[in-house]
Amino acid sequence: MERRTQKKSKRPVVLAISGVIVVAALVGGFFAYSAWQTKQEIKQAEKTAQTFLKHLSKQEFDQLPAVLSEESIKENGYDKNQLVEKYEAIFTGIQAQGIKSKQVKVEKENSDKFTFSYQLEMTTPLGNLKNLSYKTTIDKEKEDYKINWQPSLIFPKMSGQDKVSIGVDTAARGEIVDRNGEGLAVNQAFDQVGIVPGKLGEGDAKTANIKAFSDQFNVPVDEIEQHLKQAWVQDDSFVPINVSFDPITDLPQGAASQDKIVRYYPLKEAAAQLIGYVGTVTAEDIEKDPSLSSTGVVGKVGLEQAFDKELRGQDGGSITITDENGQEKSVLQKVEKKDGQKIQLTIDKNAQSQGYAIFANRPGSAVVMDPRQGDLLATVSSPSFDPNKLANGISQTEYDAYANNENLPFTARFATGYAPGSTFKTITGGIGLDAGTLKPEEEIAINGLKWQKDASWGDYFVTRVKEASPVNLRTALVNSDNIYFAEQTLRMGEETFRKGLDKFIFGEKLDLAIPMNPAQISNEDSFKSEILLADTGYGQGQLLITPIQQATMYTVFQNEGKLVYPKIELTKETKTKDNIISSNAANTIVTDLLGSVEDADGYVHNMYNPEFSLAAKTGTAEIKDKQDTVGKENSFLLAMDRSNNKFSAMIMVEDSRKNDTATDISKPLIDYLEATYK
């Protein structure tokens, strides 16, 4: 009996243990389901939160009521339409752009309530308004999740019928002036012309008046009509169309004008690619630079863009929350006005104008430099465009004329790489002199107008324009003898030649507020060809050097072999690089170049002035697909003041067979420089 009792006593224990296992499983399943359910509910609440923030960021205010608790809207004294109007009035009034949310959190508070918190930032005319912290709840209403709304979700500390007001004290954009304080980009009052629709008349009269406005101010009729169709336009509205830079003596019926301070460029086309222009701030501009205000202008290209941060300053003013009676409650944003800085350039306004005038719309560039200080006195590109039109209103027709011009008026040719042609022989000569492979008095017999090292060159020949023999350094420079410099380059060899070139600025990014690619010797680190080595020696091959970089390299000839870097800001310190070539080599080359001007048969004799010592070197770089064909020629002129060493000029004309050579067109500019820089 005892054994049976013992056996029976064990069975309930086993059952009890099994029961514990079953209960544990049920409890575990319940908690797992509960966690899953909570996760799903949070996801739904988060979806509501993200929908709200998405519509807010896009300023789709009419979509907001769909995710807001209708009861909470009513409790705060609004209906759906009034709420939408409130958002639109406030955000339009403060000209908010780029609304972004961050640190978004949705957390479960209890079975039907979730805490929703986030931060907002946006751009206003006063700059970046950020770190706005918000907190509310999201309630589960049956199967929907709705945000509890209150005015503080517009801006923190708002309540009831509070309003938001903005006052802006606009900063003056800093001006850009030349070395003598003359304006290159200024703020000036002009007539802004526009139309008052209600005064145009009706029918044929209205059509005739719009046509008269179009003819007078060179704005196409369809563009005028587009302006008049804007949503905000009323019969009594003044609809601005254009800025007139010429005095207005009479206006057609329906037209009106008012004074407006605009950005104005006195040199117009003469300095357009250098100075650039401003344009209205866009959403893309703010995306790149959140510190921009949502209104006003920003530099789009040129120095206006390069110095934009310094020039634009900071608008002042405040954005405040007031009660419905206009009493201030809280300041959302307050900024002190700070006018932009004045930027003074090294440019000589008159030299810039003279430099542009010589081209008469031909494609080319002129760079004038003070070789001692590095001051860029002129950086010209032709043809050009009127930056006043780009900054203050250009018609599509006018813009298309620029954009479709085969001579590319928007291109800054002074910062575009070219093969420098024969002006580069000065550098080859200097390197050869220092290497000892080029002996200036040595006379080399060269016969004919073409030459090749040997038969391994196949059908490739180096050609020259003028037949002369024997040839020494001076006659080779004056006559621009390609064959002489090809032979001298081969004589020094690639290693010596490249080592000499590497002392200059090849591969360097210049510390200059004018973007350009570094100067290039060749496409690869080695020529891998005697032909390419020879061609490079007289300025062709794969050389790519901008006119500014050329002018920089040639400063060695007016500074005893020292290179002076270019600068565009007058107050910037001059930077130099010593011992690029020896003083003996520099003086030998520049002295020989006097013959180009002084000799009766010199290529630059048209600029001879017995009272002024001018050294010069011409150059031609031919671009063609194969030898023995006629290609496009770019013409260069390097002119250096040897009386006072106060200026050098690098002038280039594209397609010189069609557009004249640099030497043909440059005398008025050189005459001005000789008379001015004494």
Secondary structure, DSSP 8 states (H G I E B T S, - for coil): -HHHHHHHHHHHHHHHHHHHHHHHHHHHHHHHHHHHHHHHHHHHHHHHHHHHHHHHHTT-GGGGGGGB-HHHHHHTT--HHHHHHHHHHHHHHTT-EEEEEEEEEEEEEETTEEEEEEEEEEEETTEEEEEEEEEEEEEEETTEEEE---GGGTSTT--TT-EEEEEEE------EE-TTS-EEEEEEEEEEEEE-GGGS-SHHHHHHHHHHHHHHHT--HHHHHHHHT-TT--TT--EEEEEE-S------TTEEEEEEEEEE-TTGGGGHHHH-EEEE--HHHHHH-TTS-SSSEEEEEHHHHHTHHHHH-B-EEEEEEE-TTS-EEEEEEEE--B----EEBS--HHHHHHHHHTTTT-SEEEEEE-TTT-BEEEEEEES---HHHHHH---HHHHHHHHT-TT-TT--GGGS-B--GGGGHHHHHHHHHHHTS--TT--B---SSEE-SSGGGTT--EE-SS--SSB-HHHHHHHT-HHHHHHHHHHHHHHHHHHHHTTTTBT---SSSS----BBS-SSSS--SHHHHHHHHTT-TT-BB-HHHHHHHGGGGGTTT-EE--BSBTTS---EE--SS-HHHHHHHHHHHTHHHHSTT-TTGGG-BTTB-EEEEEEEEEE-SSTTS--EEEEEEEEEE-SS---EEEEEESSHHHH--HHHH-HHHHHHHHHH--
